[in-house]
């Protein structure tokens, strides 16, 4: 039986009168790739921010490797948000130095190899990089940790299909293979063949969580077609 690295009970998150997540209950297995699927506004980013301990007020219980989100869980989670998080004043060398000082599981040699492979100028300031290069550098920082959990918030949104395929190749080649990946996306076809499990969110609620193969076998549909059918207005 799979070990559950994340356990969530009755999780609800509200922003004033808006309910972003409602009564979410999940037990997520370790060592798997999990797709967090749903349209924009379905609660995906809120869910990941709670796991990353960036949102600390909510109802319900969240346990990550037995701990509530906090100092202990930050040590084992590597998080790629859907926005820029590196200082505009830094270059790649500065980012590597910072991550190496801040995270015990960071591998600076791996980061340098990836920076070179992606042809990122290590001396160029972050503010002078293109949008795509900024995203690649941030991905390098996340992947250069030997984390137990990787959280990716829409890592392929806004990039062309060829770049999407390359990004997923980079993730699959470089993440800690004993770790768990949770990747949020509304582009289901791009993660169809890499996810072991799928969480489908609709209006802040989980209407299905299952093994990807079980969904395909039961419905006779690909995850992408299942998504289209379930979210049809």
N, C-alpha and C positions, 0 to 999 in steps of 0.2 A: 504493500500500500504506500502511495506517495506521501512523503512528509509535507505537511502544510507549513509553508514559511510565512504566509500572511493569513490572518483570520479576522474577519470583519463581521460585527454583529450590530444590526439595527442602525447602520450609519445614515444619518440625515444631516445635511448641510444647507442652511438658508442664508441668503443675502437679503436682509430685510424681509420683504414679503415674497421674494422669489425663492423657491425651493430648487436648489441645484442638484441635490441628491436626496432620495427618499427611501428610507428603510432598506438599505443595501446590506445583504448578507452573503458573504463569500468565504470560501476556504480555498486558497490558491496554493498549488503544489510547488515544491522546490525543483529547480533544475529543468524547468519547462519554458517554452516561449508562448506567451499569452497575448492574444490580440484583444485590445480594448476598443470595441467597435461601436460606432454611432455617428449620427450627423453632428454638425457644429451645433453647440448649445445643449448637447445631451448630458453633459456632466463629466466628460472625460478628463478635462484639464483640472477641474476641482478634485476629482478622485485622485489623480496623480500628485497634486499639491498637498493633499492630506497625507499621503504615504511619504512624501518627501519632507514632511513637517514644516511646510511653508504656510499652511493653514492649520491653526491650532485650536480653533473653536468650532466644535461640532457636537452633535448628539450621537450616542452610541459608543461602540468600543472598536478600536483598531489595535491589533497586536502584530508586530513584525518580528519574527524570530523570538517570540515570547515577550517582547518589550513594546510598550506604548511608544509612538513616534517621539523621538527626542535625540539626545546625544548618542545613545547606544545604536540607534537605528541609522543615524547619519553616517556612522562608520562603515556600514555595509551597503549603503544605497548610493548608486551613481546615477544622477538625474540630468537628463537633457530637456530643458524647458522649451517652450515654443517661442522664445524671445531671446535676444542677445543677453548674455550674462557675464561676458568678459569685459574688463576695463578697456575703454577706448584708448587709453594711454599705453597699454601693454602691447608687446609683440609676442610671438609664439614662445620665445625663450623666457620671457617674463611669466607667461601663463604656466609653462612647465615648472619653473622654479616655485611659483606659488602653490601649485597643486602638490608638488613633491614635499613641500614643507607642511601642507595642511592635511594630506591623506597618507596614512601609513601604507595603504595598498596601491599607491600610485607608482607606476613604472616609467621613470623619465626616459629610459633608453627606448622603450616601445613608442613613447610619444614622439621622440625625435625621428625614429624610423618612419612613422606614419606621416609626420610633417614633411619629410623628404619625399616620401612616396607620392604624396598629394601635391607636391611641387609648391608648397607654401613657403614664402620667403620668411625665415625665422626672425629676421631683423625688422620687418615691416610692421608699423603700428597697426593695431586692430582697426582703428578708424579709417585707415587708408585701404583696407581690404574690400573686395567686392562682397556682396551679400552671400553669394554661394561659397566663397572662400571662408568667410566668417563662420558659416554653418559647419563647414568641414573641420575647421580648427576646434570648434566647440565639441564636435563629435569625437575628435581625437582625444580631447581631455577626458571625456566620459569613458571612452573605450580603453584608456590606458590605466584604468583602475581594475584591480582584481576583486571586483565587488561581488556580493552575494545576490544583489538585486539591481537590475538596470531598468530605469524608467525613461522611456522615450515618448515625448509628447509631439505627435505629428512630425516625425523626422523627415518626411518626404513631401510635405505640403509645399506647393509652390515651385517644385523642381520638375524638370522634364523627365519623361519615362526612362531614358537611358541613365540619367543621374540617380533616379530612384533605385534602379537595379544595382548600381554601383554602391550606393549607400548601404543597402541591405547586405551585399557581399562583404563590405567592410565590417559591418556589425558582426556577422556570423563568423568571420575569420578571426576577430580580435577580442571578443568578449570572453569572460571566464566561463568555460564550458560547464562548470558545476553550478553556475549561477542561474537565476531566473530573470527572464526578460518580460517586461510588460510594455507593449508598444501600442499607443493610441493612434487610431487612424479612421478616416472616413473613406479612404481609398482601399477598399477591401481586396480587390484583385491583386494588389501589389504585395500583400502579406499572405495571401491564400495558401501558398505552398510552404510557408516556413513556420506557421503557428501550430502548436500542439493543442491549445485550448482557445476558445473564443468567449469573450464576455460581450453581450449585446446590450447596450444602454439605450433607453428611450425615455426622454423627459425626466432624466434623473433616476430612473428605476431600472433594475436588471430584469429583463424579460427572458433572457436565456443565458446560461453558463454551462458549457459542456465541452467535451473533447471535439476538436474540429472534425475528426473522422466520423464520430457518432452523428454529428449534425448532417454531414454529407450522406451517410448511409440511411438515416431515418427519413430525410426529406427528398433524397434523390437530386439535390441541388448543390451547386458549389456554394461556398460561403458568400461569394459576391452576389449570386442570384437569390440566395436566402435573404440577404440583407435588403436587396431591392424589393423583394416581395413583402417583407415585414414592415418596411418603412414607406411603402407606397401610400400616398395621401388619398 
